[in-house]
Amino acid sequence: MKTSIKKYLIIATLMFGTLIGHANENDTRFSLLKERKIKVEFKTVKKGELISIKNEKGAIIYSGEIKKSGSFARIFDLSSLKEGNYTTELEKDFEIIIKSFSVLKGDITFGKEKTIFKPVIRNEKDLILISKLSFEKKTVKINLYYNNDLIFSETITNSDTLLKRVYKLSKKEKGNYSVVMHCDDKNYTKNFNIF
């Protein structure tokens, strides 16, 4: 078991190093054009990644899938948007790049960009391995379900920069498991079976 955990930590460390390097090289640009249009550009995208525009309540206004790897550019017409706060999100394999903007009296103002790293949840035999990189000390809630029944819940406040958890399951309890993690105002779910 110690070997398995060491191997997991090495893999997680390498993966997060790669993520940080990838995040630094990701060049994102938002340009304001005429007539309440914006041009959204991402230097590095992969086929299948998702881009969306959401309002301040989280309702999706636009959603699309990246069709080819490389760079991405698209012009969005925001003239029909009501006054309020919005975000553009690019959901990648291990991270979500979020750029905020506001619409006020016909003007568009861009806010800050931030990157949220998604948790990595996997199982290895009867172990559940969870890691999550975050540069903000936020609350993380982890729920574990067995055949749709909650069997374990943990709330971690002021979590470390690298959250690491290993949970051991009973070898006798075969069936469907789900891990639901709530962090960064988002839910992440991983389903798996133990036979």
Residue pairs with C-beta under 8 A, 6 or more apart in sequence:
1 127
4 124
4 127
5 166
8 124
8 129
8 131
8 166
9 164
12 120
12 131
12 162
12 164
15 94
15 120
16 117
16 131
16 133
16 162
19 94
19 95
19 117
19 133
22 44
22 95
23 95
23 115
25 43
25 44
26 42
26 43
26 44
26 97
27 41
27 42
27 43
27 44
28 41
28 42
28 43
28 90
28 97
28 99
28 113
29 39
29 40
29 41
30 38
30 39
30 40
30 41
30 88
30 99
30 101
30 110
31 38
31 39
31 41
32 38
32 108
32 110
33 39
33 75
35 77
35 79
36 77
36 78
36 79
36 81
36 103
36 106
36 108
37 75
37 76
37 77
37 78
37 79
38 75
38 76
38 78
38 101
38 108
39 73
39 74
39 75
39 76
40 51
40 72
40 73
40 74
40 75
40 76
40 88
40 99
41 71
41 72
41 73
42 71
42 72
42 73
42 90
42 97
43 71
44 70
44 71
45 66
45 69
45 70
45 71
45 72
45 90
45 92
46 66
46 69
46 92
46 93
47 66
47 67
47 68
47 69
48 65
48 66
49 65
49 66
49 90
49 91
49 92
49 93
50 63
50 64
50 65
50 66
50 89
50 90
50 91
51 62
51 63
51 64
51 65
51 66
51 72
51 74
51 88
51 89
51 90
51 91
52 60
52 61
52 62
52 63
52 64
52 88
52 89
52 91
53 60
53 61
53 62
53 63
53 76
53 86
53 87
53 88
53 89
54 60
54 61
54 86
54 87
54 89
55 61
55 84
55 85
55 86
56 84
56 85
56 86
61 81
61 86
62 76
66 72
78 103
78 108
81 103
82 103
83 103
83 104
83 105
84 102
84 103
85 100
85 101
85 102
85 111
86 100
86 101
86 102
86 103
87 98
87 99
87 100
87 101
88 98
88 99
88 101
89 96
89 97
89 98
89 99
90 96
90 97
93 118
94 117
94 118
94 120
95 115
95 116
95 117
95 118
96 115
96 116
96 118
96 186
97 113
97 114
97 115
98 113
98 114
98 115
98 116
99 110
99 111
99 112
99 113
100 110
100 111
100 112
100 113
101 108
101 109
101 110
101 111
102 108
102 109
102 111
116 134
116 184
116 186
117 132
117 133
117 134
118 132
118 188
119 130
119 131
119 132
119 163
119 181
119 183
119 188
120 129
120 130
120 131
120 132
121 128
121 129
121 130
121 179
121 181
121 188
121 190
122 128
122 129
122 190
123 129
123 177
123 192
123 194
125 194
126 168
126 169
126 170
126 171
126 194
127 166
127 167
127 168
127 169
128 144
128 165
128 166
128 167
128 169
128 177
128 179
129 165
129 166
130 142
130 163
130 164
130 165
130 166
130 167
130 179
130 181
131 162
131 163
131 164
131 165
132 140
132 159
132 162
132 163
132 181
132 183
133 161
133 162
133 163
134 140
134 159
134 161
134 163
134 183
134 184
135 161
137 158
137 159
137 160
138 159
138 183
138 184
139 155
139 156
139 157
139 158
139 159
139 183
140 155
140 156
140 159
140 163
140 181
140 182
140 183
141 153
141 154
141 155
141 156
141 181
141 182
141 183
142 152
142 153
142 154
142 155
142 156
142 165
142 179
142 180
142 181
143 150
143 152
143 153
143 179
143 180
143 181
143 182
144 150
144 151
144 152
144 153
144 167
144 177
144 178
144 179
145 151
145 177
145 178
145 179
145 180
146 173
146 175
146 176
146 177
147 175
147 176
148 176
148 178
152 167
154 165
156 163
169 177
169 194
173 194
174 194
174 195
175 193
175 194
176 191
176 192
176 193
177 191
177 192
177 193
177 194
178 189
178 190
178 191
178 192
179 189
179 190
180 187
180 188
180 189
181 187
181 188
181 189
182 188
